[in-house]
Amino acid sequence: MASSSSSLLAIAMMATLLAVGSCGSALTLTIGKGSSPTSLVLVTNVAISEVSIKEKGAMDWSDDLKESPANTWTLKSKEPLKGPISVRFAVKNGGYRVVDDVIPAGFKLGSAYKTGVQI
């Protein structure tokens, strides 16, 4: 009897941990005011850090994004940005997350792109 009670308790605890662990917010990237073909302003719905982007065809990540208040990241480029653009960012619990080709070529001010990445 004790064995089946322990098993049920363990299953219930695992289900609770899985439910609590999946309650994070999905990261959404919104193209903010000031964006243009040579400037990208990303506004996030949750706090992230160390944001980098990779343009279409680029070999390396651009770490030139500057953080501003209110979950805003800005990149100014001398050349027009080439989409689709991938985004890499650090998360609180360590490590990086990458969202490939999340911002399309010809992005528009106010457009929001859901990443599906839970934070």
NORURWO-V748459 format. One record per pair of residues at least 4 apart in sequence whose ideal C-beta (glycine too) atoms are under 6 Angstrom apart, sorted by the first residue. I is the first residue (numbers start at 1). J is the second residue. D is the distance in whole Angstrom. If there is no record, write none. Layout:
i	j	d
I	J	D
I	J	D
This chain:
i	j	d
17	21	6
24	118	4
24	119	5
25	46	5
25	119	6
26	116	6
26	118	6
27	46	6
27	115	4
27	117	5
27	119	5
28	45	5
28	112	5
28	114	5
29	42	5
29	113	5
30	43	4
30	112	5
31	35	5
31	107	5
31	109	6
31	111	5
32	41	4
32	43	4
34	41	5
35	39	6
35	40	6
35	41	5
35	109	5
37	80	4
38	77	5
38	80	6
39	76	5
40	75	5
40	81	6
41	74	5
42	73	5
43	72	5
44	48	6
44	71	4
46	119	5
47	71	6
48	89	4
49	90	5
50	90	4
51	65	5
51	73	5
51	89	5
52	61	4
52	62	6
52	63	5
52	88	5
53	62	5
53	85	5
53	87	6
54	58	5
54	61	5
54	86	4
55	81	6
55	82	4
55	85	6
56	82	5
56	83	6
56	84	6
61	88	6
64	75	6
65	73	4
65	75	5
66	74	5
67	73	6
68	72	4
77	81	6
83	103	6
83	104	5
83	105	3
84	101	4
84	104	5
84	105	6
85	103	4
86	100	5
86	101	6
87	99	5
87	102	6
88	96	6
88	98	5
89	97	6
90	96	6
91	97	6
97	117	5
99	115	5
102	113	5
102	115	6
103	107	5
103	113	6
107	111	6
